[in-house]
Amino acid sequence: MRLMVQDGFTIDQAAAFAGITETMVRDYHQHGLVEEPASDSSGTRRYRSPELLRLVQVRVLAGAGVPLAEIRDLLDYLCHIERVLEE
């Protein structure tokens, strides 16, 4: 997969990186599990490291049987714990 680092990943590249389909990426957006990235000057949404990490986290949890309705709260809680530990 060829990619210019400053550009970020397109949705098809992000989906391939996370091991899911573009439809699943869009579904994760609709469920509020992954934020839609901003569009670049050409109107293409570019996924960067934070969105890629979140896609993989959601895929792993969903694959482990965690219901989509619970994943966002779980990941948000884990991010909160991480911030508390860093302080």
ABEGO torsion letter per residue (X at the ends): XBBBAAAEBBAAAAAAAAGBBAAAAAAAAAAGABBBBBBBAAGBBBBBAAAAAAAAAAAAAAAAGBBAAAAAAAAAAAAAAAAAAAX
